[in-house]
Amino acid sequence: MDCIEKLGHSLIQHGQFNNRIYLMKYDKRDKSDILSRLNDLAIENNYSKIIAKVPATAQPLFLMDGYTIEAYIPEFYNGIEGAFFLAKYFDSKRSVIPNESVKTLLKLLSSAQTSDGEALPEQFTMEITRPEHAESMANLYGQVFKTYPFPILDASYLKETMIDGSVIYFGIWDNGKLAGLSSAEMDTSNGNAEMTDFAVLPKYRGQKLASFLLKKMEEEMRSSNFKTLYTISRLDSPGINKTFINGGYHFSGILKNNTNISGQIESMNVYYKSI
């Protein structure tokens, strides 16, 4: 699994699992040397991509170093400043995605939004999970994902993030058996949250459980005064893309060949919603 650590004052994730560096939180105190340090780390480890999530005011700095824009979320920081996802490739092959995948996305984006129902089917219950659910949560994630970019297959990680309050997990149960999960990763200092880690067991798919999870998550984030919600969804997973499109989220770009999920590097779509 890739490690998460500080580079100067900024927060990064990097490693061979995703074969990239992800600048997760840029700190302006690193302005003078962040680019050289990222480049050195990429070259030293032979990474083929750097993906950087940065405030709009930092965008020119990265563009001058050869980064290109892959996605943009307005009002990302406390409902005021936007965020750019910027990419730099050290292997040109990694920047190429199949036309067929893009054509499928175009069809989804041009299709009409549909209602995803008003109530959870009667057999199910939905609630925020607790640390004692961690083992069953990790088991469910392990059944849905062969690999994942963050350690949600590890019960201790799930328990830790629940206890420290950085992530809220939402679960749907069928008569006491966990059927689906999702999470909101909260950046409280910047007023945004990532709606992520959606997983529904195969036998329960087609019942719009992901849509019900998303609605519950939005209610919780709105009550906590978050300003912007976003997600990074698999390009080649039409179902979850449609869930966010139907939920009124705006498409903002494709992160090319970005994330190791379910056993391979996949491209990811970025969606956002202001609340």
Helices and strands as residue ranges (DSSP letters): E 3-7, E 10-15, E 20-25, G 28-30, H 34-45, E 49-55, G 56-58, H 59-63, E 68-77, E 81-89, G 92-95, H 99-110, E 124-128, G 131-133, H 134-144, H 155-164, E 167-174, E 177-187, E 192-200, G 202-204, H 209-223, E 228-234, H 238-246, E 250-261, E 264-274
